[in-house]
Amino acid sequence: MSIDDKKRIVLISVSDKRNIDKIAKKLINNNYQILSTGGTAKFLTDNNIDNISISKFTNFDEILGGRVKTLHPLIHAGILAKNKKDLSGLNDKSYKMIDMVIVNLYPFESVISKKDTTFQNAIENIDIGGPTMLRAAAKNFSRVTVVTDPNDYEKVINEIEKLGVVSDNTRYELARKVFEQTSLYDSLISNYLSNKSKNKKNTFPDKLQLILEKKQELRYGENPHQSGKLYSIKNKEYVGFDFNQIFGKELSYNNLVDAESAFSCVQQFDKPTCVIVKHANPCGVAECNELEKAYKKAFLTDPISAFGGVIAFNREVNNKLLNKIINNQFVEVIIAPKFAKNYINIIEKKPNVRLISVKDGKNQKYFDMKSLKSNFLIQETDVKKITKKDLKVVTNKKPSTEQINDLLFAFRVARFVKSNAIVLAKDMRTLGIGAGQMSRIDSTNIAKNKAKTHKINLKNCVMASEAFFPFKDNVELAMKIGVKCIIQPGGSIKDKEIIAVANRCKISMVFTDTRVFKH
């Protein structure tokens, strides 16, 4: 079989062979002839589809185990020629115009996602000829149609059958898509090699290529007049909050911010725990032996704020608990690692409630990101675990074992309360939370007043502060409201004065030597 100058030429070389036989047959029916490579040529031949091998067309055999097969002047001149005049001036008359290029790349991303992939196997799956042909065809989109996504086959065929050609606009959009794809492909390779580098600075390299892929439309942004979309980061090193919405209306920007905050908080705890969040701040947290009891205690911390909140659990939510929640309060989102079978029978009567399941991401390294318009802040997520051995008792009075457990519990909650943060707790449940105040004493008063509003007894409770006390006023107020133990990072220039006040008030105090600001 030889080239017919009366027919157009399409070059096909694909790793993803979905529907390639269908488009190939339709192109042949529309006066195209096919050039193809190795595995693609075999696939087409096996399906009784006529094609001419690249090797026969170029009179150049594939070498280096197939590493070099399309990197040939006959191929790239045929793709890059703007018109027949470009080729007619050449002495070699074997050059032919290539009108369409259908190429997709070696599956580098799927290969590196497999746990057993070796470094050498990953390197072998870096495509060279494919991107070169795609970029050449995309550059010459004014004449050449380039297709890299099998989902575009139908559109291309429909236009050829209706118009006789692929429209200028479609060729432009397909070319744009190619450069998007090749850019993504190169970023995946660059990021993979950076991760494998022995250079520790690559955690925060001088140049960072983030690959973002739209995950879903949002109901709206932070406010209804703001539009918003959710993108997932495709970089393998950026993991965490791998969620799936399994029920309910569209999520909003605020729903997701609250959901991530709630689930990150609840993941800290080992026993069954419930965290209720409102406007990115916990308003009730409890850790118990039973999940239903944890929810009840968390809700009682601040039933008013829990209205319209986001509820997170660190265990599977059974249908009894799910039914109890939706009959007890208005809730925006319920988030858990898993929901019991037939949950739909319970939740279907509340179509506005969203259910989100999240994969467990414990023991992974996370990063936090924040946009500053034209700048981007990135930091390691604060996952430092504070245990009993990290605590330094600085007062004459020492806390009991039960009080130490409550102190650690309260400090874990404080980590997810916006600064300045104060958490009052007892028996592994929050009693009052003061969040986001410019003055720490104001946060203490808010925590106290919330407990008073809900008739919660603060006698013999513990207090957690996510940062040091700048003045003695918080300790003095703590004594008045019934606090018996305080946990804080320490580090103030007035630590000695504050410790002296704690001793005078007969309050035990421990330092963590770790600040957990939340902005």
C-alpha positions in Angstrom: 0.0 0.0 0.0 1.4 3.4 -1.0 0.4 7.0 -0.5 -2.5 8.2 -2.7 -1.9 11.9 -3.6 -5.7 12.3 -4.1 -6.4 11.5 -0.4 -5.7 13.4 2.8 -3.3 12.0 5.3 -4.0 11.4 9.0 -1.2 10.2 11.3 -2.4 8.1 14.2 -0.2 7.0 17.1 -2.0 6.4 20.4 -1.5 4.7 23.7 -5.1 5.1 24.6 -6.9 3.2 21.9 -10.4 3.9 23.0 -12.6 4.3 19.9 -9.6 4.7 17.6 -11.0 2.0 15.3 -14.3 3.9 14.9 -12.7 7.2 14.0 -10.2 5.5 11.7 -12.9 3.8 9.7 -14.9 7.0 9.4 -11.9 9.0 8.3 -11.2 6.4 5.6 -14.8 6.7 4.5 -14.2 10.5 4.2 -11.2 10.2 1.9 -8.4 9.9 4.4 -5.5 7.5 4.4 -3.7 6.5 7.6 -0.1 6.6 8.7 0.5 4.7 12.0 3.2 3.5 14.3 4.1 0.2 16.0 1.3 -0.8 18.4 -1.3 1.4 16.7 -0.5 -0.1 13.3 -0.9 -3.6 14.7 -4.2 -2.7 16.4 -5.6 -1.2 13.2 -4.5 -4.1 11.1 -6.0 -6.6 13.6 -9.3 -4.7 13.1 -9.0 -4.9 9.3 -8.3 -1.2 8.9 -5.9 -0.3 6.1 -2.9 1.7 7.2 0.7 2.5 6.2 3.4 2.1 8.8 5.5 5.1 9.6 8.6 3.0 8.9 7.5 2.3 5.3 6.5 5.9 4.7 9.9 7.3 5.9 11.9 4.3 4.7 13.5 4.4 8.2 13.1 1.5 10.7 12.2 2.1 14.3 15.4 2.0 16.4 16.3 1.8 20.1 13.4 -0.4 20.9 10.9 2.0 19.5 12.3 5.1 21.2 12.9 6.7 17.8 10.3 6.2 15.2 8.5 9.5 14.3 11.4 11.9 14.8 12.0 12.2 11.0 11.9 15.2 8.6 9.3 13.5 6.4 6.9 13.5 9.4 7.6 16.9 10.8 7.9 18.7 7.4 4.5 17.2 6.5 3.0 18.5 9.7 4.6 21.9 9.8 4.3 22.8 6.1 1.8 25.8 5.8 0.8 24.8 2.3 1.9 22.7 -0.7 4.2 25.5 -1.9 6.4 24.9 1.2 7.0 21.3 0.1 7.2 21.8 -3.7 10.4 23.8 -3.4 12.2 20.8 -1.9 14.4 18.6 -4.0 13.1 15.4 -2.3 9.6 14.9 -3.8 8.7 12.2 -1.2 7.5 14.9 1.3 3.7 14.8 1.7 1.2 17.1 3.5 -0.1 15.6 6.7 -3.6 17.0 7.3 -4.5 15.5 10.7 -2.6 14.2 13.7 -4.2 11.9 16.3 -1.8 11.3 19.1 -2.0 10.7 22.8 0.9 10.1 25.1 2.5 7.4 27.1 0.5 7.0 30.3 3.1 8.6 32.5 0.6 9.8 35.2 -1.0 6.4 35.6 2.3 4.6 35.6 3.8 6.7 38.5 0.5 6.4 40.5 1.2 2.7 40.9 3.0 1.8 44.1 5.2 -0.8 42.5 6.4 1.4 39.7 10.2 1.5 39.5 12.1 4.7 38.7 13.4 3.1 35.5 9.8 2.1 34.4 8.7 5.7 35.0 11.5 7.1 32.9 10.7 4.7 30.0 7.1 6.1 30.0 8.3 9.6 29.2 7.0 10.2 25.7 9.3 12.1 23.3 7.9 11.7 19.8 4.3 12.1 20.9 4.7 15.6 22.4 6.9 16.7 19.5 4.2 15.7 16.9 1.4 17.3 19.0 3.2 20.6 19.4 4.1 20.7 15.7 0.5 20.1 14.7 -0.8 22.5 17.2 1.5 25.2 16.1 0.2 24.7 12.5 -3.5 24.7 13.6 -4.4 27.0 10.7 -4.1 24.0 8.4 -3.6 20.8 10.6 -6.2 19.3 12.8 -4.7 17.8 16.0 -6.6 15.5 18.3 -5.2 14.2 21.7 -8.4 13.5 23.6 -10.6 10.5 22.4 -13.7 12.5 23.6 -13.1 14.9 20.7 -13.3 12.2 18.0 -17.1 12.5 17.5 -17.0 16.3 17.1 -14.2 16.1 14.5 -16.0 13.4 12.5 -19.3 15.3 12.7 -17.7 18.4 11.2 -16.0 16.5 8.4 -19.2 14.8 7.5 -21.3 18.0 7.6 -18.8 20.6 6.4 -16.2 18.5 4.5 -13.5 20.0 6.8 -12.8 20.7 10.4 -13.8 24.3 11.2 -11.2 26.9 12.0 -12.6 27.4 15.5 -12.4 23.7 16.3 -8.9 23.4 15.0 -7.9 26.4 17.2 -9.6 24.9 20.3 -8.0 21.5 19.7 -4.6 23.1 19.4 -5.1 25.0 22.7 -6.1 21.7 24.3 -2.9 20.1 23.1 -0.6 22.8 24.6 -2.6 22.5 27.8 -2.0 18.7 27.8 1.7 18.9 26.9 2.3 21.5 29.6 0.6 19.3 32.1 2.6 16.3 30.9 5.9 18.1 31.3 4.9 19.4 34.8 4.1 15.8 35.9 7.5 14.7 34.8 9.3 17.7 36.4 7.4 17.2 39.7 8.1 13.5 39.7 11.8 14.0 39.3 11.8 16.7 42.0 10.2 14.3 44.4 12.8 11.7 43.6 15.6 14.2 44.1 17.9 13.9 47.0 18.0 17.6 47.4 15.9 18.4 50.5 15.2 21.9 49.2 12.8 20.4 46.7 10.0 20.4 49.3 9.8 24.1 48.6 11.6 24.5 45.2 12.5 27.9 43.7 9.9 27.2 41.0 6.8 25.3 41.8 4.5 23.9 39.2 1.0 23.2 40.6 -1.3 21.2 38.4 -4.9 22.1 39.1 -7.9 20.2 37.6 -11.5 21.2 38.0 -13.2 18.9 40.4 -16.7 20.4 40.6 -18.8 23.5 40.2 -19.7 25.2 43.5 -23.1 26.5 44.3 -21.4 29.9 44.8 -18.3 31.4 46.3 -18.0 32.9 49.8 -21.1 35.0 49.0 -24.0 34.3 46.6 -22.8 37.1 44.2 -19.4 35.4 43.9 -18.9 32.5 41.5 -16.6 29.7 42.5 -15.2 26.3 41.4 -13.3 23.6 43.2 -10.0 22.4 41.8 -8.0 19.4 42.9 -4.2 19.5 43.0 -2.8 16.8 40.8 0.7 17.0 42.1 1.3 13.6 43.9 3.0 15.2 46.9 0.0 17.4 47.8 -2.5 15.0 49.4 -5.3 15.2 52.0 -9.0 15.9 52.1 -9.8 13.3 49.4 -13.5 13.6 49.6 -16.6 12.5 47.7 -20.0 14.1 48.0 -22.5 11.2 48.1 -25.7 13.1 48.7 -27.2 16.6 48.8 -27.4 19.8 46.8 -24.3 21.6 45.4 -21.6 22.5 47.9 -20.6 26.1 48.4 -17.2 27.6 49.0 -18.0 28.0 52.7 -19.3 24.5 53.0 -16.0 23.1 51.9 -13.8 25.4 54.0 -15.9 24.4 57.1 -15.8 20.7 56.1 -12.0 20.6 55.7 -11.5 22.4 59.0 -13.9 20.0 60.8 -12.5 16.9 59.4 -8.9 18.0 60.0 -9.8 18.6 63.6 -11.6 15.4 64.2 -8.7 13.3 62.6 -6.5 14.2 65.6 -8.5 12.0 68.0 -8.2 8.3 68.4 -11.5 7.5 70.2 -14.9 8.1 68.6 -15.2 11.9 68.2 -17.6 14.5 66.9 -16.6 18.1 65.8 -19.2 20.7 65.0 -17.9 23.7 63.0 -19.5 27.0 62.2 -17.7 29.6 60.1 -14.4 27.6 60.2 -14.4 27.4 64.0 -15.2 24.5 66.2 -18.3 25.3 68.3 -18.5 21.9 70.0 -16.2 18.9 70.3 -16.4 15.7 72.3 -14.5 12.4 72.5 -16.3 9.4 73.9 -16.5 5.6 73.6 -19.6 5.9 71.5 -20.1 8.2 68.5 -23.7 9.0 69.4 -22.7 10.2 72.8 -19.9 12.2 71.3 -22.4 14.0 69.0 -24.8 14.7 71.9 -22.0 16.2 74.1 -20.5 18.3 71.2 -23.9 19.7 70.3 -24.7 20.7 74.0 -21.6 22.9 74.0 -23.3 25.5 71.9 -26.7 24.5 70.4 -27.2 28.0 69.0 -24.0 28.0 67.0 -24.4 24.4 65.9 -27.5 25.5 63.9 -26.5 25.4 60.3 -23.1 24.0 61.1 -20.9 21.3 59.6 -20.5 18.1 61.6 -17.5 15.8 61.3 -16.9 12.3 62.7 -13.9 10.0 62.7 -15.9 6.8 62.5 -18.6 5.4 60.3 -22.0 7.1 60.9 -24.8 4.6 61.3 -28.4 5.2 60.3 -29.6 5.7 63.9 -27.1 8.5 64.4 -27.8 10.1 61.0 -31.5 10.1 61.8 -30.9 11.6 65.2 -28.9 14.5 63.7 -31.4 15.5 61.0 -34.2 15.4 63.5 -32.3 17.3 66.1 -30.9 20.3 64.2 -30.5 22.1 60.9 -27.2 21.0 59.5 -25.4 22.0 56.2 -22.9 19.1 55.9 -22.2 15.8 57.6 -18.7 14.4 57.0 -17.3 11.1 57.9 -15.0 8.3 56.6 -18.0 6.2 55.8 -21.8 6.1 56.1 -23.8 2.9 56.8 -25.6 1.0 54.0 -29.0 2.3 53.1 -28.2 5.8 54.4 -30.2 7.1 51.5 -33.4 5.8 53.1 -32.7 8.2 56.1 -31.3 11.2 54.4 -33.6 11.4 51.3 -36.2 13.4 53.3 -33.6 16.1 53.8 -32.4 16.9 50.2 -30.6 20.1 51.2 -28.2 18.2 53.6 -24.9 17.3 52.1 -23.1 14.0 53.0 -19.4 13.8 52.3 -17.2 10.8 52.7 -13.5 11.3 53.2 -10.6 8.9 52.9 -8.4 8.6 56.0 -5.3 10.7 55.4 -3.5 10.1 58.7 0.3 9.8 58.7 0.7 11.7 55.5 2.5 15.0 55.0 0.2 17.9 54.3 0.7 21.4 53.0 -1.5 24.5 53.5 -1.9 27.1 50.8 -3.3 30.6 50.7 -3.7 33.0 47.8 -2.4 36.5 48.3 -3.8 37.6 44.9 -0.6 37.6 42.8 1.3 35.6 45.5 0.9 32.2 47.0 1.8 31.2 50.5 2.6 27.5 51.1 3.6 25.9 54.4 3.8 22.5 56.0 0.5 21.7 57.7 0.7 21.9 61.5 0.4 18.2 62.5 2.9 18.1 65.3 1.5 15.8 67.9 1.6 17.0 71.5 1.6 14.2 74.1 2.0 14.0 77.8 5.8 13.7 77.6 5.9 17.1 75.8 4.2 18.9 78.7 6.3 20.9 81.1 4.6 21.6 84.5 5.6 25.1 85.5 3.5 25.6 88.7 3.7 24.2 92.2 0.4 22.4 91.7 0.6 19.5 89.3 -2.4 18.3 87.2 -3.9 14.9 87.7 -3.9 12.2 85.0 -7.5 13.0 84.2 -6.7 16.7 84.0 -3.7 16.0 81.7 -6.0 14.1 79.3 -8.5 17.1 79.3 -5.6 19.5 78.8 -4.3 17.6 75.7 -7.9 17.3 74.4 -8.5 21.1 74.8 -5.2 22.0 73.2 -6.0 19.8 70.1 -9.3 21.7 69.7 -7.5 25.0 70.2 -5.3 24.2 67.2 -8.3 24.6 65.0 -9.9 27.6 66.6 -9.1 31.0 65.0 -6.6 33.0 67.0 -6.9 34.4 69.5 -8.3 31.1 70.8 -9.5 29.9 74.2 -11.0 26.5 74.9 -12.7 25.5 78.2 -13.1 21.7 78.6 -13.8 18.9 81.0 -14.3 15.1 80.7 -13.1 15.2 77.1 -15.7 17.6 75.9 -15.7 21.3 75.2 -17.6 23.6 77.6 -17.0 26.9 76.0 -15.0 28.2 73.0 -13.8 31.8 72.4 -12.5 32.4 68.8 -11.0 35.0 66.6 -10.7 37.9 68.9 -8.0 40.6 68.6 -7.5 40.4 72.4 -7.1 37.1 74.2 -9.0 38.3 77.3 -12.0 38.9 75.0 -11.8 35.2 73.8 -11.8 34.1 77.4 -14.8 36.1 78.2 -16.7 34.8 75.1 -15.9 31.2 76.2 -17.1 31.9 79.7 -20.3 33.7 78.5 -21.2 30.9 76.0 -21.0 28.4 78.8 -23.1 30.6 81.0 -25.7 31.0 78.2 -26.1 27.3 77.9 -26.1 26.7 81.7 -22.8 24.7 81.6 -21.0 24.4 84.9 -17.3 25.5 84.6 -16.2 24.3 88.0 -12.9 22.4 87.9 -12.6 22.7 84.1 -9.4 23.2 82.1 -8.4 26.0 79.8 -6.3 25.8 76.6 -4.7 28.8 74.8 -3.1 28.3 71.4 -0.5 31.0 72.1 1.1 32.4 75.2 -0.6 34.8 77.7 0.7 38.3 77.2 -0.7 39.4 80.5 -1.9 37.9 83.8 -5.6 38.9 83.3 -6.5 35.6 81.6 -5.2 33.6 84.6 -7.1 35.8 87.0 -10.3 35.5 85.1 -9.7 31.7 84.8 -9.7 31.4 88.6 -13.0 33.3 88.8 -14.8 31.1 86.4 -13.6 27.8 87.9 -10.6 26.8 85.9 -8.2 24.4 87.7 -5.6 23.7 85.0 -4.2 25.7 82.0 -2.3 24.5 79.0 -0.4 27.1 76.9 2.8 27.3 74.8 4.6 29.7 77.1 7.2 32.0 75.7 6.0 35.4 76.9 8.4 37.9 78.5 5.9 37.8 81.4 5.9 34.1 81.9 7.4 34.4 85.4 4.7 36.8 86.4 1.9 34.6 84.9 3.3 31.5 86.6 3.3 33.4 89.9 -0.3 34.4 89.5 -1.2 30.8 88.7 0.5 29.6 91.9 -1.4 32.3 93.9 -4.7 31.2 92.3 -3.8 27.5 93.0 -4.1 26.7 89.3 -1.8 24.1 87.7 -0.2 25.2 84.4 1.7 23.3 81.8 3.7 24.6 78.8 3.8 22.8 75.4 6.6 24.9 74.0 4.6 24.8 70.7 2.4 27.6 69.5 -0.6 26.6 67.3 -1.8 29.9 65.8 -4.7 29.6 63.3 -5.2 32.5 61.0 
